Amino acid sequence: MDCEIAFFKPERFEECLKYVGYLKENKYVHINLADVEENTKKRIMDFLSGAMFIQEGKIIYLGENIICTVPKNGKYFLEYENKLSKKDYPGSYDEEEEIIPIFRR
């Protein structure tokens, strides 16, 4: 598809599989997760986080339930500061806080 940015509003996890094609072509992908159940949001965010890690891109958190993937060398301007932190998004977590080894004898 001949575009620079693709907009999606998934209802099921399976719909996000096609987004990888756009990510591989270094396109911006804007996703509105408002109509997705919480468990599915987590799956989608995990999936996209892995894809963006491989592509060396990033995910921008634009507002509640709205994200945009940015390609490795992509340029963008965000005029406002998002009041929500990354931890407020489904599927997002801080690895340093999440991974806590527990030793039992």
C-alpha positions in Angstrom: 0.0 0.0 0.0 1.3 3.4 -0.9 1.0 5.4 2.3 3.2 6.8 5.0 0.8 6.2 7.9 -1.9 3.6 8.4 -4.8 4.0 10.9 -6.4 1.0 12.6 -9.1 0.3 15.2 -8.9 -3.4 15.9 -11.6 -5.4 17.6 -9.7 -8.7 17.8 -6.0 -9.7 18.3 -5.9 -11.4 14.8 -6.4 -8.0 13.2 -3.1 -6.8 14.4 -1.2 -9.4 12.4 -1.5 -7.4 9.2 0.1 -4.4 10.9 3.5 -6.2 10.8 3.5 -5.7 7.0 3.4 -2.0 7.5 6.0 -2.1 10.2 8.3 -4.1 7.9 7.9 -1.4 5.2 8.9 1.3 7.8 5.4 2.9 7.9 3.9 4.6 10.8 1.0 2.7 12.3 -1.6 4.5 14.4 -3.8 2.2 16.5 -6.9 3.0 18.5 -7.4 0.2 21.1 -10.7 1.6 22.5 -12.9 -1.2 21.3 -10.6 -4.1 22.5 -11.0 -6.0 25.7 -8.3 -5.5 28.3 -6.7 -9.0 27.9 -6.6 -8.5 24.1 -5.0 -5.1 24.5 -2.2 -6.7 26.5 -1.7 -9.3 23.8 -1.6 -6.6 21.0 0.8 -4.5 23.0 3.1 -7.4 23.6 3.0 -8.4 20.0 3.7 -4.8 18.7 6.4 -4.2 21.3 8.3 -7.3 20.0 7.8 -6.3 16.4 9.1 -2.7 17.2 12.0 -4.1 19.1 13.1 -6.2 16.1 12.6 -3.2 13.7 14.4 -0.9 16.2 11.5 1.5 16.1 9.4 2.9 19.0 5.9 3.1 20.3 4.5 6.6 21.1 1.7 6.7 23.6 -0.7 9.4 22.4 -3.6 9.1 24.8 -5.8 6.6 26.5 -5.9 3.5 24.3 -4.1 5.2 21.4 -0.6 4.4 20.2 1.5 5.1 17.1 4.5 3.0 16.0 7.4 5.0 14.6 10.0 3.4 12.3 13.7 3.4 13.2 14.6 6.6 11.4 11.1 8.1 11.6 10.7 11.7 12.5 7.7 13.0 14.4 6.6 16.0 16.4 4.4 15.7 19.5 3.2 19.1 20.7 1.7 17.9 24.0 3.0 15.9 26.9 0.9 12.7 27.6 -0.4 12.7 31.1 -0.5 8.9 31.2 2.8 7.1 31.8 3.8 4.0 29.8 2.8 1.8 32.7 -0.8 3.0 32.4 -1.1 1.2 29.0 -2.2 -2.5 28.8 0.7 -4.7 28.1 3.2 -2.1 29.2 5.5 -2.6 32.2 8.8 -1.6 33.5 11.1 -4.6 33.3 13.3 -3.4 36.2 10.2 -3.4 38.4 8.6 -6.5 37.0 11.5 -9.0 37.2 12.1 -9.8 40.9 13.9 -13.0 41.6 12.6 -15.0 44.5 14.8 -17.7 46.0 13.3 -20.4 48.2 14.9 -23.3 50.0 
